[in-house]
Amino acid sequence: MEKIRKVVLVPWDFTEECEIALQHAIQLANAGDNDIMLLHIIPHSLLYDTFIKKVNIKNIETLNAEFEKIASNVEAKYGVRPQTLVLEGNPSRIFKNLILTANVNLIVSNHAYKFKDKKIRNSRSLKKLIFKNITLPFIIVSNPPKHDHYIEIVIPVDYDQKFKEAVHWIIYLAKYYKCNINLIKPYITDDSKKKMLANNIYFTKKMLDGVNIVYGIKTAKKKGTFEDEVFRFGNTIEADLILVMSDKYDNFIDAKREKSLDIPVMCVNPRVRKYQSFY
């Protein structure tokens, strides 16, 4: 029986910035032997989507025809032909339906989605994808990949107990890319927080040692914020990815930082028990 391939989803608004996200998605899809889907959403509010449900079929057909040309151009340029899809409705609802029906296991997105004269922060919709005991990671990008594959990944270690759930994703990423894992912990003086942080570090080391993953641990400098120190460290080592938990996303990345991200940020959700893997 043929194995069903998983899908890396790229929100597509027909701007040049979308191709940056596509470049990252191609790297990720190649590493995981996944397909790629380009998705254009004609956004509606949840209220409109629930009660009015009016769909402009002619507009969708026109966009589908344009999408076919884009797919051909992508295939000629990158050697990969993506699936294409145009849907009209509430973005969060559309993403959820595709995760359940199209075998989507990762979303790679430019920081903003342009529709008519408006720009929408994609992270606002993607952070809400918590349902049916499944967590789906998403990656926000603003610049092209630095390397032809992921080499250095930075993970800020938190004293929050929920950080332990990020370790599963660290293991997945390390196995996928044979990459270097760089843990960075905050400079903390509070005794209770230091104890919780030490517990998380111990757990992380034990888990990574158990599956023979090589890693390094760095302590952030006392000066400045921990968030700034994480990005400074990432830029110093030319990191390919920074992994954060979704409930910490806004602490690390605001709208201004999203626009000029030197390093892609992967966001995973800590509040579920079942993990959607890349495999």
The 8 nearest C-alpha neighbors of each residue, nearest first, counted from 0:
[[1, 2, 3, 4, 5, 278, 102, 32],
 [0, 2, 3, 4, 5, 32, 33, 34],
 [1, 3, 4, 0, 5, 278, 32, 33],
 [4, 2, 1, 5, 102, 0, 33, 6],
 [5, 3, 33, 2, 34, 6, 32, 102],
 [4, 6, 33, 102, 103, 34, 104, 3],
 [5, 7, 103, 34, 35, 33, 102, 104],
 [8, 6, 35, 105, 106, 103, 34, 36],
 [7, 9, 106, 36, 35, 6, 37, 107],
 [8, 10, 37, 107, 108, 106, 38, 11],
 [11, 9, 38, 108, 37, 39, 8, 12],
 [12, 10, 39, 38, 13, 17, 37, 9],
 [11, 13, 14, 39, 113, 112, 10, 17],
 [14, 12, 11, 15, 17, 39, 16, 113],
 [15, 13, 16, 12, 17, 11, 113, 18],
 [14, 16, 17, 18, 13, 19, 12, 11],
 [17, 15, 18, 14, 19, 109, 20, 141],
 [18, 16, 20, 19, 15, 14, 11, 109],
 [17, 19, 21, 20, 16, 15, 22, 14],
 [20, 18, 143, 22, 21, 17, 16, 142],
 [21, 19, 23, 17, 18, 108, 22, 109],
 [20, 22, 18, 24, 19, 23, 25, 17],
 [23, 21, 19, 25, 20, 24, 18, 26],
 [22, 24, 20, 26, 21, 25, 144, 27],
 [23, 25, 21, 27, 26, 22, 28, 107],
 [24, 26, 28, 22, 27, 23, 29, 21],
 [27, 25, 23, 29, 24, 28, 148, 30],
 [26, 28, 24, 30, 25, 29, 31, 23],
 [27, 29, 33, 25, 31, 30, 32, 26],
 [30, 28, 32, 26, 27, 31, 25, 33],
 [31, 29, 27, 28, 32, 26, 175, 176],
 [30, 32, 28, 33, 29, 27, 277, 175],
 [33, 31, 29, 28, 30, 34, 4, 5],
 [34, 32, 28, 5, 31, 6, 4, 29],
 [33, 35, 6, 5, 7, 28, 4, 36],
 [36, 34, 7, 81, 6, 8, 82, 33],
 [35, 37, 82, 8, 81, 83, 9, 7],
 [38, 36, 83, 9, 11, 10, 8, 82],
 [37, 39, 10, 84, 11, 85, 9, 83],
 [38, 40, 85, 11, 12, 10, 84, 86],
 [39, 41, 86, 42, 87, 85, 38, 90],
 [40, 42, 87, 88, 86, 39, 43, 114],
 [43, 41, 88, 89, 40, 90, 87, 44],
 [44, 42, 88, 89, 48, 47, 45, 41],
 [43, 45, 47, 46, 89, 48, 42, 88],
 [44, 46, 48, 89, 47, 49, 43, 88],
 [45, 47, 49, 44, 48, 50, 51, 43],
 [48, 46, 51, 44, 49, 45, 50, 43],
 [47, 49, 45, 52, 46, 88, 50, 89],
 [50, 48, 46, 47, 45, 51, 52, 44],
 [49, 51, 47, 52, 48, 46, 45, 53],
 [50, 52, 47, 53, 48, 49, 46, 54],
 [53, 51, 48, 50, 49, 54, 47, 88],
 [52, 54, 51, 55, 48, 47, 87, 50],
 [53, 55, 56, 52, 87, 88, 59, 58],
 [56, 54, 58, 57, 59, 53, 87, 60],
 [55, 57, 59, 58, 54, 60, 61, 53],
 [58, 56, 60, 59, 55, 61, 62, 54],
 [57, 59, 61, 60, 56, 55, 62, 63],
 [58, 60, 56, 62, 57, 61, 63, 85],
 [61, 59, 63, 57, 58, 62, 56, 64],
 [62, 60, 58, 64, 59, 63, 57, 65],
 [61, 63, 65, 59, 64, 60, 66, 58],
 [64, 62, 66, 60, 65, 61, 59, 67],
 [65, 63, 67, 61, 66, 62, 60, 68],
 [66, 64, 62, 63, 68, 67, 61, 69],
 [65, 67, 63, 69, 64, 68, 62, 70],
 [68, 66, 70, 64, 69, 65, 63, 71],
 [69, 67, 71, 66, 65, 70, 72, 64],
 [68, 70, 66, 72, 71, 67, 73, 65],
 [69, 71, 73, 67, 68, 72, 80, 81],
 [72, 70, 74, 68, 69, 73, 75, 67],
 [71, 73, 69, 75, 74, 70, 76, 68],
 [74, 72, 70, 76, 71, 75, 77, 69],
 [73, 75, 80, 79, 78, 71, 72, 77],
 [74, 76, 72, 73, 78, 77, 71, 79],
 [75, 77, 73, 74, 78, 72, 79, 71],
 [78, 76, 74, 79, 73, 75, 80, 25],
 [79, 77, 74, 75, 76, 80, 73, 72],
 [80, 78, 74, 77, 81, 73, 75, 25],
 [79, 81, 74, 70, 73, 78, 82, 71],
 [82, 80, 35, 36, 70, 79, 83, 37],
 [81, 83, 36, 35, 37, 80, 84, 70],
 [84, 82, 37, 36, 38, 81, 66, 85],
 [83, 85, 38, 37, 39, 86, 82, 63],
 [86, 84, 39, 38, 40, 59, 63, 87],
 [87, 85, 40, 41, 39, 84, 88, 59],
 [86, 88, 41, 40, 42, 54, 85, 43],
 [89, 87, 43, 42, 48, 90, 41, 86],
 [88, 90, 43, 45, 92, 44, 42, 91],
 [91, 89, 93, 92, 42, 94, 88, 124],
 [92, 90, 94, 124, 93, 89, 95, 125],
 [91, 93, 95, 89, 90, 94, 96, 88],
 [94, 92, 90, 96, 95, 91, 89, 97],
 [93, 95, 91, 97, 92, 96, 90, 98],
 [96, 94, 92, 98, 93, 97, 91, 99],
 [95, 97, 93, 99, 98, 94, 100, 92],
 [98, 96, 101, 100, 94, 99, 95, 93],
 [97, 99, 103, 95, 96, 102, 100, 101],
 [98, 100, 96, 97, 101, 102, 95, 103],
 [99, 101, 97, 98, 102, 96, 103, 95],
 [100, 102, 97, 103, 98, 99, 6, 96],
 [103, 101, 5, 98, 100, 6, 104, 99],
 [102, 104, 6, 98, 101, 5, 105, 7],
 [105, 103, 6, 5, 7, 135, 102, 277],
 [106, 104, 7, 136, 137, 103, 8, 135],
 [105, 107, 137, 8, 7, 9, 138, 108],
 [108, 106, 138, 9, 137, 20, 24, 8],
 [109, 107, 139, 20, 9, 10, 138, 110],
 [108, 110, 140, 20, 111, 139, 141, 17],
 [109, 111, 139, 257, 121, 140, 120, 108],
 [112, 110, 120, 119, 109, 121, 118, 113],
 [111, 113, 119, 118, 12, 121, 120, 114],
 [112, 114, 118, 117, 12, 119, 111, 115],
 [115, 113, 117, 116, 118, 112, 12, 41],
 [114, 116, 117, 113, 118, 12, 41, 112],
 [117, 115, 114, 118, 113, 119, 112, 12],
 [118, 116, 114, 115, 113, 119, 112, 111],
 [117, 119, 113, 112, 111, 114, 120, 116],
 [118, 120, 112, 111, 121, 113, 117, 114],
 [121, 119, 111, 122, 123, 110, 112, 118],
 [122, 120, 123, 111, 124, 119, 110, 112],
 [121, 123, 125, 120, 124, 126, 110, 139],
 [122, 124, 121, 120, 125, 126, 127, 119],
 [125, 123, 91, 122, 126, 121, 127, 90],
 [124, 126, 122, 127, 128, 123, 121, 91],
 [125, 127, 128, 124, 123, 122, 245, 129],
 [128, 126, 125, 129, 124, 91, 123, 122],
 [129, 127, 126, 125, 130, 95, 135, 91],
 [130, 128, 127, 134, 133, 131, 132, 268],
 [129, 131, 132, 133, 128, 134, 95, 271],
 [130, 132, 133, 129, 134, 271, 273, 99],
 [131, 133, 271, 130, 273, 272, 134, 129],
 [134, 132, 131, 273, 130, 274, 275, 271],
 [133, 135, 268, 275, 274, 129, 136, 271],
 [134, 136, 105, 104, 275, 133, 137, 267],
 [137, 135, 267, 266, 105, 134, 265, 106],
 [136, 138, 106, 266, 265, 107, 105, 135],
 [137, 139, 265, 107, 264, 108, 266, 106],
 [138, 140, 108, 264, 110, 263, 109, 107],
 [141, 139, 263, 109, 142, 110, 20, 108],
 [140, 142, 260, 109, 259, 110, 258, 261],
 [141, 143, 140, 261, 19, 144, 260, 259],
 [144, 142, 19, 145, 22, 141, 23, 20],
 [145, 143, 146, 23, 142, 22, 147, 239],
 [146, 144, 143, 239, 147, 237, 148, 238],
 [147, 145, 148, 144, 149, 239, 150, 143],
 [146, 148, 149, 145, 144, 26, 150, 23],
 [149, 147, 146, 26, 150, 176, 144, 27],
 [148, 150, 239, 151, 176, 178, 146, 147],
 [149, 151, 178, 179, 148, 239, 152, 176],
 [152, 150, 238, 179, 239, 178, 149, 180],
 [151, 153, 240, 180, 238, 241, 239, 181],
 [154, 152, 181, 241, 182, 240, 180, 233],
 [153, 155, 182, 242, 241, 181, 156, 183],
 [156, 154, 183, 184, 182, 157, 153, 229],
 [157, 155, 184, 183, 154, 182, 158, 162],
 [156, 158, 159, 162, 155, 196, 184, 185],
 [157, 159, 196, 195, 192, 160, 199, 156],
 [160, 158, 157, 161, 162, 195, 196, 199],
 [159, 161, 162, 163, 158, 199, 195, 157],
 [162, 160, 163, 159, 164, 269, 165, 270],
 [161, 163, 164, 160, 165, 159, 157, 156],
 [164, 162, 161, 165, 166, 160, 199, 203],
 [163, 165, 162, 166, 161, 269, 167, 168],
 [166, 164, 163, 168, 167, 162, 169, 269],
 [165, 167, 169, 164, 168, 163, 170, 203],
 [168, 166, 170, 165, 169, 164, 171, 274],
 [167, 169, 171, 170, 166, 165, 172, 164],
 [170, 168, 166, 172, 167, 171, 173, 165],
 [169, 171, 173, 167, 168, 172, 174, 166],
 [172, 170, 168, 174, 169, 173, 175, 167],
 [173, 171, 175, 169, 174, 170, 168, 176],
 [172, 174, 170, 177, 178, 175, 171, 176],
 [175, 173, 171, 172, 177, 176, 170, 178],
 [176, 174, 172, 173, 177, 171, 30, 31],
 [175, 177, 178, 173, 174, 172, 149, 30],
 [178, 176, 173, 174, 175, 179, 150, 172],
 [179, 177, 150, 176, 173, 151, 180, 149],
 [178, 180, 151, 150, 152, 214, 181, 213],
 [181, 179, 214, 152, 153, 151, 178, 182],
 [180, 182, 153, 215, 214, 152, 216, 154],
 [183, 181, 216, 154, 155, 153, 215, 217],
 [182, 184, 217, 155, 218, 216, 156, 154],
 [183, 185, 156, 218, 155, 219, 217, 182],
 [186, 184, 219, 225, 187, 218, 183, 156],
 [185, 187, 219, 221, 218, 220, 184, 188],
 [188, 186, 189, 185, 193, 192, 190, 221],
 [187, 189, 190, 193, 186, 192, 191, 185],
 [188, 190, 192, 191, 187, 193, 194, 186],
 [191, 189, 193, 192, 188, 194, 187, 195],
 [190, 192, 194, 193, 189, 195, 196, 188],
 [191, 193, 195, 194, 189, 190, 196, 158],
 [194, 192, 190, 196, 191, 195, 189, 197],
 [193, 195, 197, 191, 192, 196, 190, 198],
 [196, 194, 198, 192, 158, 197, 193, 199],
 [195, 197, 158, 193, 199, 198, 194, 192],
 [198, 196, 200, 194, 195, 199, 193, 201],
 [199, 197, 195, 201, 196, 200, 202, 194],
 [200, 198, 202, 196, 201, 197, 203, 163],
 [199, 201, 197, 203, 198, 202, 204, 196],
 [200, 202, 198, 204, 199, 203, 197, 205],
 [201, 203, 199, 205, 200, 204, 198, 206],
 [204, 202, 200, 206, 205, 201, 199, 207],
 [205, 203, 207, 201, 206, 202, 208, 200],
 [204, 206, 202, 208, 203, 207, 209, 201],
 [205, 207, 209, 203, 204, 208, 202, 210],
 [208, 206, 212, 204, 209, 210, 205, 203],
 [209, 207, 211, 205, 210, 206, 204, 212],
 [208, 210, 206, 207, 211, 205, 212, 204],
 [209, 211, 208, 207, 212, 206, 170, 205],
 [212, 210, 208, 209, 207, 213, 206, 214],
 [213, 211, 207, 210, 208, 214, 173, 170],
 [212, 214, 211, 180, 179, 215, 207, 208],
 [215, 213, 180, 181, 179, 212, 216, 182],
 [214, 216, 181, 182, 180, 217, 213, 179],
 [217, 215, 182, 183, 181, 214, 218, 184],
 [216, 218, 183, 182, 184, 219, 215, 181],
 [219, 217, 184, 183, 185, 186, 220, 216],
 [220, 218, 185, 186, 184, 228, 217, 183],
 [221, 219, 222, 186, 218, 228, 223, 185],
 [220, 222, 186, 219, 223, 224, 185, 187],
 [223, 221, 220, 224, 219, 225, 228, 186],
 [224, 222, 221, 225, 227, 228, 220, 226],
 [225, 223, 226, 227, 228, 222, 221, 229],
 [224, 226, 228, 227, 185, 229, 223, 219],
 [225, 227, 229, 251, 224, 228, 230, 250],
 [228, 226, 230, 224, 229, 225, 231, 223],
 [227, 229, 231, 225, 226, 230, 232, 219],
 [230, 228, 226, 232, 227, 231, 233, 225],
 [229, 231, 233, 227, 232, 228, 234, 226],
 [232, 230, 228, 234, 233, 229, 227, 235],
 [231, 233, 235, 229, 230, 234, 228, 236],
 [234, 232, 230, 238, 231, 235, 236, 237],
 [233, 235, 237, 231, 232, 236, 230, 238],
 [236, 234, 232, 233, 237, 231, 238, 230],
 [235, 237, 238, 233, 234, 232, 151, 231],
 [238, 236, 234, 235, 233, 239, 151, 145],
 [239, 237, 151, 233, 236, 240, 152, 234],
 [238, 240, 151, 149, 152, 262, 150, 237],
 [239, 241, 152, 263, 238, 264, 262, 153],
 [240, 242, 153, 264, 152, 154, 265, 263],
 [241, 243, 265, 154, 264, 266, 153, 240],
 [244, 242, 266, 265, 248, 245, 267, 241],
 [243, 245, 267, 247, 266, 246, 268, 248],
 [246, 244, 248, 268, 247, 266, 267, 243],
 [245, 247, 244, 248, 268, 249, 269, 250],
 [248, 246, 250, 245, 244, 249, 243, 251],
 [249, 247, 245, 251, 250, 246, 252, 244],
 [248, 250, 252, 251, 247, 253, 246, 245],
 [251, 249, 247, 248, 252, 226, 253, 246],
 [250, 252, 226, 248, 249, 247, 253, 227],
 [253, 251, 249, 256, 248, 250, 257, 254],
 [252, 254, 256, 255, 249, 257, 251, 250],
 [255, 253, 257, 256, 258, 252, 120, 110],
 [256, 254, 257, 253, 258, 259, 252, 260],
 [255, 257, 253, 258, 254, 259, 252, 260],
 [258, 256, 254, 260, 255, 259, 110, 252],
 [259, 257, 256, 255, 260, 141, 110, 254],
 [260, 258, 257, 256, 141, 261, 255, 142],
 [261, 259, 141, 262, 257, 256, 258, 263],
 [260, 262, 259, 142, 263, 141, 234, 140],
 [261, 263, 260, 240, 239, 264, 238, 241],
 [264, 262, 140, 240, 139, 241, 260, 138],
 [265, 263, 241, 139, 138, 240, 242, 266],
 [266, 264, 138, 242, 137, 241, 243, 139],
 [265, 267, 243, 245, 137, 244, 136, 242],
 [268, 266, 136, 244, 245, 269, 243, 265],
 [267, 269, 245, 244, 270, 134, 266, 136],
 [270, 268, 164, 271, 161, 244, 267, 165],
 [269, 271, 268, 272, 161, 129, 134, 164],
 [272, 270, 132, 273, 269, 133, 134, 268],
 [271, 273, 132, 274, 270, 133, 269, 134],
 [272, 274, 133, 132, 271, 275, 134, 131],
 [275, 273, 276, 133, 134, 272, 271, 167],
 [274, 276, 134, 133, 135, 273, 104, 277],
 [277, 275, 278, 274, 104, 171, 168, 135],
 [276, 278, 104, 31, 275, 171, 5, 105],
 [277, 276, 31, 5, 275, 171, 32, 104]]
